[in-house]
């Protein structure tokens, strides 16, 4: 996955992958193809049992329950806004 994975319709961009246990790893992606992690794992012969998203861009999700949302803080919103020209 670190070098990209050839799928039936695309080759994924390289990902940062860190093994955190015998059957667990963290992955940082810069691309979001449909079901990308599951498809990459399948192409490499792995079975995905569970996935947990921990952040989107710079926004950490923390313990946000499934299906819930929260307001973004001003510090989280600032990088999303276009830079103002003076």
DSSP file (Angstrom, degrees, kcal/mol; ACC not computed):
  #  RESIDUE AA STRUCTURE BP1 BP2  ACC     N-H-->O    O-->H-N    N-H-->O    O-->H-N    TCO  KAPPA ALPHA  PHI   PSI    X-CA   Y-CA   Z-CA
    1    1 A X    >         0   0    0      0, 0.0    14,-1.6     0, 0.0     3,-1.0   0.000 360.0 360.0 360.0 -30.3    0.0    0.0    0.0
    2    2 A X  T 3   +     0   0    0      1,-0.3     3,-0.1    12,-0.2    12,-0.0   0.781 360.0  39.0 -63.7 -25.5    2.9    2.3    0.7
    3    3 A X  T 3  S-     0   0    0      1,-0.3    -1,-0.3    11,-0.2    11,-0.3   0.428 125.7 -94.9-101.0  -0.8    3.8    2.2   -3.0
    4    4 A X    <   -     0   0    0     -3,-1.0     2,-0.4     9,-0.3    -1,-0.3  -0.042  35.7-112.2  96.5 153.1    0.2    2.3   -4.3
    5    5 A X        -     0   0    0      8,-0.2     7,-2.5    -4,-0.1     2,-0.6  -0.984  17.3-126.6-128.1 132.5   -1.9   -0.7   -5.3
    6    6 A X  B     -A   11   0A   0     -2,-0.4     5,-0.3     5,-0.2     2,-0.2  -0.681  34.5-179.0 -77.6 118.6   -3.1   -1.6   -8.8
    7    7 A X        -     0   0    0      3,-3.5    33,-0.0    -2,-0.6     3,-0.0  -0.579  43.9 -95.4-107.8 175.8   -6.9   -2.0   -8.7
    8    8 A X  S    S+     0   0    0      1,-0.2     3,-0.1    -2,-0.2    -2,-0.0   0.837 122.5  22.5 -63.0 -33.1   -9.2   -3.0  -11.6
    9    9 A X  S    S+     0   0    0      1,-0.2     2,-0.3     0, 0.0    -1,-0.2   0.460 130.8   2.4-114.7  -3.1  -10.0    0.7  -12.5
   10   10 A X        -     0   0    0     -5,-0.1    -3,-3.5    -3,-0.0     2,-0.5  -0.986  61.7-113.5-169.0 165.0   -7.1    2.6  -11.0
   11   11 A X  B     -A    6   0A   0     -2,-0.3    -5,-0.2    -5,-0.3     2,-0.0  -0.977  41.4-126.4-110.0 128.9   -3.8    2.6   -9.2
   12   12 A X        -     0   0    0     -7,-2.5     2,-0.1    -2,-0.5     3,-0.1  -0.327  22.9-106.0 -73.3 154.6   -4.0    4.1   -5.8
   13   13 A X        -     0   0    0     -9,-0.1    -9,-0.3     1,-0.1    -8,-0.2  -0.420  52.8 -82.1 -69.1 154.6   -1.7    6.9   -4.7
   14   14 A X        -     0   0    0    -11,-0.3    16,-0.3   -10,-0.1     2,-0.3  -0.295  50.7-156.6 -57.8 144.9    1.0    5.8   -2.2
   15   15 A X        -     0   0    0    -14,-1.6     2,-0.6    14,-0.1    14,-0.2  -0.825  19.5-116.5-119.1 158.6   -0.2    5.6    1.4
   16   16 A X  E     -B   28   0B   0     12,-2.2    12,-2.5    -2,-0.3     2,-0.4  -0.892  38.2-173.7 -94.9 123.0    1.7    5.8    4.7
   17   17 A X  E     -B   27   0B   0     -2,-0.6     2,-0.4    10,-0.2    10,-0.2  -0.968  11.5-177.9-124.6 132.5    1.2    2.5    6.5
   18   18 A X  E     -B   26   0B   0      8,-2.4     8,-2.9    -2,-0.4     2,-0.3  -0.986  23.9-133.9-131.3 121.7    2.3    1.7   10.1
   19   19 A X  E     +B   25   0B   0     -2,-0.4     6,-0.3     6,-0.2     3,-0.1  -0.586  26.9 172.0 -73.3 129.7    1.9   -1.8   11.6
   20   20 A X  E     -     0   0B   0      4,-2.0     2,-0.3    -2,-0.3     5,-0.2   0.367  64.4  -2.5-120.0   1.2    0.5   -1.5   15.1
   21   21 A X  E >  S-B   24   0B   0      3,-1.3     3,-0.8     1,-0.1    -1,-0.3  -0.963  88.0 -78.2-174.8 175.0   -0.2   -5.2   15.8
   22   22 A X  T 3  S+     0   0    0     -2,-0.3    -1,-0.1     1,-0.3    -3,-0.0   0.825 131.5  14.3 -59.2 -31.7    0.0   -8.7   14.3
   23   23 A X  T 3  S+     0   0    0     -3,-0.0     2,-0.3    -4,-0.0    -1,-0.3   0.061 117.2  81.4-130.9  24.6   -3.3   -8.0   12.3
   24   24 A X  E <   +B   21   0B   0     -3,-0.8    -4,-2.0     2,-0.0    -3,-1.3  -0.971  45.2 168.7-134.9 147.1   -3.7   -4.2   12.7
   25   25 A X  E     -B   19   0B   0     -2,-0.3     2,-0.4    -6,-0.3    -6,-0.2  -0.992  28.6-128.0-151.4 156.3   -2.2   -1.2   10.9
   26   26 A X  E     -B   18   0B   0     -8,-2.9    -8,-2.4    -2,-0.3     2,-0.4  -0.820  27.2-167.9 -97.0 143.7   -2.7    2.6   10.6
   27   27 A X  E     -B   17   0B   0     -2,-0.4     2,-0.5   -10,-0.2   -10,-0.2  -1.000  12.7-161.2-136.2 136.0   -3.0    4.0    7.2
   28   28 A X  E     -B   16   0B   0    -12,-2.5   -12,-2.2    -2,-0.4     2,-0.3  -0.974  18.6-169.8-115.9 118.5   -2.9    7.7    6.0
   29   29 A X        -     0   0    0     -2,-0.5   -14,-0.1   -14,-0.2   -15,-0.1  -0.774  26.0-166.5-109.5 152.4   -4.4    8.2    2.6
   30   30 A X  S    S+     0   0    0     -2,-0.3     2,-0.3   -16,-0.3    -1,-0.1   0.170  79.5  54.3-114.6  13.4   -4.3   11.3    0.3
   31   31 A X        -     0   0    0    -18,-0.1     2,-0.1     2,-0.1    -2,-0.0  -0.953  65.0-152.6-143.6 154.6   -7.0    9.9   -1.9
   32   32 A X        +     0   0    0     -2,-0.3     3,-0.1     4,-0.1     2,-0.0  -0.420  22.4 169.9-135.0  63.4  -10.5    8.6   -1.3
   33   33 A X    >   -     0   0    0      1,-0.1     3,-1.9     2,-0.1     4,-0.2  -0.335  54.2 -76.8 -67.2 156.1  -11.6    6.1   -3.9
   34   34 A X  T 3  S-     0   0    0      1,-0.3    -1,-0.1     2,-0.1     5,-0.1  -0.351 113.3 -13.2 -56.9 123.8  -14.8    4.2   -3.2
   35   35 A X  T 3> S+     0   0    0     -2,-0.1     4,-2.5    -3,-0.1    -1,-0.3   0.824  89.5 163.4  52.1  37.3  -14.1    1.5   -0.6
   36   36 A X  H <>  +     0   0    0     -3,-1.9     4,-2.8     1,-0.2     5,-0.2   0.880  65.3  46.9 -58.2 -47.7  -10.4    2.1   -1.2
   37   37 A X  H  > S+     0   0    0     -4,-0.2     4,-2.6     1,-0.2     5,-0.2   0.938 114.7  47.2 -64.3 -45.2   -9.0    0.4    1.9
   38   38 A X  H  > S+     0   0    0      1,-0.2     4,-2.3     2,-0.2    -1,-0.2   0.912 114.3  47.5 -60.8 -42.0  -11.2   -2.7    1.4
   39   39 A X  H  X S+     0   0    0     -4,-2.5     4,-2.2     2,-0.2    -2,-0.2   0.890 111.9  49.1 -68.7 -39.6  -10.2   -2.9   -2.3
   40   40 A X  H  X S+     0   0    0     -4,-2.8     4,-1.3    -5,-0.2    -2,-0.2   0.936 112.8  47.9 -64.2 -45.0   -6.5   -2.4   -1.6
   41   41 A X  H  <>S+     0   0    0     -4,-2.6     5,-3.1    -5,-0.2     3,-0.4   0.917 110.9  50.8 -62.4 -43.1   -6.5   -5.1    1.1
   42   42 A X  H ><5S+     0   0    0     -4,-2.3     3,-1.3     1,-0.2    -1,-0.2   0.909 107.5  53.4 -60.8 -42.0   -8.5   -7.5   -1.2
   43   43 A X  H 3<5S+     0   0    0     -4,-2.2    -1,-0.2     1,-0.3    -2,-0.2   0.787 112.2  45.8 -63.1 -27.2   -5.9   -7.0   -4.0
   44   44 A X  T 3<5S-     0   0    0     -4,-1.3    -1,-0.3    -3,-0.4    -2,-0.2   0.353 122.5-103.9 -98.6   4.6   -3.1   -7.9   -1.6
   45   45 A X  T < 5S+     0   0    0     -3,-1.3     2,-0.3    -4,-0.4    -3,-0.2   0.658  77.2 129.9  86.6  16.4   -4.9  -10.9   -0.1
   46   46 A X      < -     0   0    0     -5,-3.1     2,-0.5    -6,-0.2    -1,-0.3  -0.733  49.9-138.0-103.0 153.8   -6.0   -9.4    3.2
   47   47 A X        -     0   0    0     -2,-0.3     2,-0.6    -5,-0.0    -9,-0.0  -0.943  14.5-139.2-109.2 129.3   -9.5   -9.5    4.8
   48   48 A X        +     0   0    0     -2,-0.5     3,-0.1     1,-0.2   -10,-0.0  -0.781  25.3 171.5 -89.0 123.5  -10.8   -6.4    6.5
   49   49 A X        -     0   0    0     -2,-0.6     2,-0.3     1,-0.4    -1,-0.2   0.806  67.6  -1.3 -96.9 -40.4  -12.7   -7.1    9.7
   50   50 A X        -     0   0    0      2,-0.0    -1,-0.4     0, 0.0     2,-0.4  -0.995  56.7-160.2-152.9 147.2  -13.1   -3.6   11.0
   51   51 A X        -     0   0    0     -2,-0.3     2,-0.4    -3,-0.1    -3,-0.0  -0.965   5.0-171.5-126.1 146.2  -12.3    0.0   10.0
   52   52 A X        -     0   0    0     -2,-0.4     2,-0.4     0, 0.0    -2,-0.0  -0.941  13.9-147.9-140.0 117.3  -12.1    3.1   12.2
   53   53 A X        +     0   0    0     -2,-0.4     3,-0.1     1,-0.1    -2,-0.0  -0.704  17.1 177.4 -82.2 130.9  -11.7    6.6   10.8
   54   54 A X        +     0   0    0     -2,-0.4     7,-2.7     1,-0.3     8,-0.6   0.641  61.3   4.1-109.7 -20.1   -9.8    8.8   13.2
   55   55 A X  E     -C   60   0C   0      5,-0.3     2,-0.4     6,-0.1    -1,-0.3  -0.993  48.9-145.7-158.7 160.2   -9.5   12.0   11.3
   56   56 A X  E >  S-C   59   0C   0      3,-2.2     3,-2.4    -2,-0.3     2,-0.3  -0.985  79.4 -43.8-127.7 118.1  -10.5   13.8    8.1
   57   57 A X  T 3  S-     0   0    0     -2,-0.4     0, 0.0     1,-0.3     0, 0.0  -0.463 126.8 -23.1  56.1-120.7   -7.8   16.2    6.9
   58   58 A X  T 3  S+     0   0    0     -2,-0.3     2,-0.7    18,-0.1    -1,-0.3   0.377 115.4 104.3 -97.7   2.8   -6.6   17.9   10.0
   59   59 A X  E <   -C   56   0C   0     -3,-2.4    -3,-2.2    17,-0.1     2,-0.3  -0.774  60.6-150.3 -96.1 113.1   -9.8   17.3   12.0
   60   60 A X  E     -C   55   0C   0     -2,-0.7    -5,-0.3    -5,-0.2    -6,-0.1  -0.636   2.2-155.0 -81.1 135.2   -9.6   14.6   14.6
   61   61 A X    >   -     0   0    0     -7,-2.7     3,-1.3    -2,-0.3    -6,-0.1   0.733  23.1-178.7 -84.7 -23.3  -12.8   12.7   15.3
   62   62 A X  T 3   -     0   0    0     -8,-0.6    -1,-0.2     1,-0.2     0, 0.0  -0.343  66.2 -21.0  61.2-135.2  -12.0   11.6   18.8
   63   63 A X  T 3  S+     0   0    0     -2,-0.0     2,-0.3     2,-0.0    -1,-0.2  -0.046  85.3 154.7 -98.7  30.9  -14.8    9.5   20.4
   64   64 A X    <   -     0   0    0     -3,-1.3     3,-0.1     1,-0.1     6,-0.1  -0.442  44.9-122.2 -62.0 120.1  -17.5   10.8   18.1
   65   65 A X    >   -     0   0    0     -2,-0.3     3,-2.1     1,-0.1    -1,-0.1  -0.226  36.9 -81.2 -65.6 155.4  -20.2    8.0   18.0
   66   66 A X  T 3  S+     0   0    0      1,-0.3    -1,-0.1     3,-0.0     3,-0.1  -0.309 116.6  12.1 -55.7 129.9  -21.2    6.4   14.7
   67   67 A X  T 3  S+     0   0    0      1,-0.3    -1,-0.3    -3,-0.1     2,-0.2   0.450 104.6 113.3  82.0   0.4  -23.7    8.6   12.9
   68   68 A X    <   -     0   0    0     -3,-2.1    -1,-0.3    -4,-0.0     2,-0.3  -0.581  45.6-162.4-102.0 166.0  -23.2   11.6   15.1
   69   69 A X        -     0   0    0     -2,-0.2     2,-0.3    -3,-0.1    -4,-0.1  -0.895   1.8-160.0-139.0 168.5  -21.7   15.0   14.3
   70   70 A X        -     0   0    0     -2,-0.3     2,-0.2    -6,-0.1    -6,-0.0  -0.971  31.2 -94.2-146.3 160.5  -20.3   18.0   16.1
   71   71 A X        -     0   0    0     -2,-0.3     2,-0.2     1,-0.1     0, 0.0  -0.508  43.0-119.7 -71.6 143.4  -19.6   21.7   15.5
   72   72 A X        -     0   0    0     -2,-0.2     2,-0.1     1,-0.1    -1,-0.1  -0.609  25.7-120.0 -81.7 146.3  -16.1   22.5   14.3
   73   73 A X    >>  -     0   0    0     -2,-0.2     4,-2.1     1,-0.1     3,-0.6  -0.409  26.4-107.8 -77.8 161.2  -14.0   24.8   16.4
   74   74 A X  H 3> S+     0   0    0      1,-0.2     4,-2.3     2,-0.2    -1,-0.1   0.860 122.4  56.1 -57.0 -34.8  -12.7   28.1   15.0
   75   75 A X  H 3> S+     0   0    0      1,-0.2     4,-0.6     2,-0.2    -1,-0.2   0.824 109.2  46.0 -67.7 -30.8   -9.2   26.5   14.9
   76   76 A X  H <4 S+     0   0    0     -3,-0.6     4,-0.3     1,-0.1    -2,-0.2   0.827 114.5  47.8 -78.2 -33.1  -10.5   23.6   12.8
   77   77 A X  H >X S+     0   0    0     -4,-2.1     3,-1.9     1,-0.2     4,-0.8   0.876  95.5  73.5 -74.9 -39.1  -12.4   25.9   10.4
   78   78 A X  H >< S+     0   0    0     -4,-2.3     3,-1.1     1,-0.3    -1,-0.2   0.846  94.3  49.8 -49.0 -48.7   -9.6   28.4    9.8
   79   79 A X  T 3< S+     0   0    0     -4,-0.6    -1,-0.3     1,-0.2    -2,-0.1   0.701 107.0  58.3 -67.6 -15.5   -7.5   26.2    7.5
   80   80 A X  T <4 S+     0   0    0     -3,-1.9    -1,-0.2    -4,-0.3    -2,-0.2   0.677  90.2  86.9 -84.7 -18.6  -10.6   25.4    5.4
   81   81 A X  S << S-     0   0    0     -3,-1.1     3,-0.1    -4,-0.8     2,-0.0  -0.538  88.1-103.3 -84.5 147.2  -11.3   29.0    4.6
   82   82 A X        -     0   0    0     -2,-0.2     2,-0.2     1,-0.1    -1,-0.1  -0.371  42.4-102.3 -65.8 147.8   -9.7   30.8    1.6
   83   83 A X        -     0   0    0     -4,-0.1     2,-0.4     1,-0.1    -1,-0.1  -0.511  35.5-128.4 -70.4 134.6   -6.8   33.1    2.4
   84   84 A X        -     0   0    0     -2,-0.2     2,-0.4    -3,-0.1    -1,-0.1  -0.684  14.8-138.7 -86.4 137.4   -7.9   36.8    2.3
   85   85 A X              0   0    0     -2,-0.4    -1,-0.0     1,-0.1     0, 0.0  -0.781 360.0 360.0 -94.2 139.2   -5.8   39.2    0.2
   86   86 A X              0   0    0     -2,-0.4    -1,-0.1     0, 0.0    -2,-0.0   0.406 360.0 360.0-101.2 360.0   -5.1   42.6    1.7
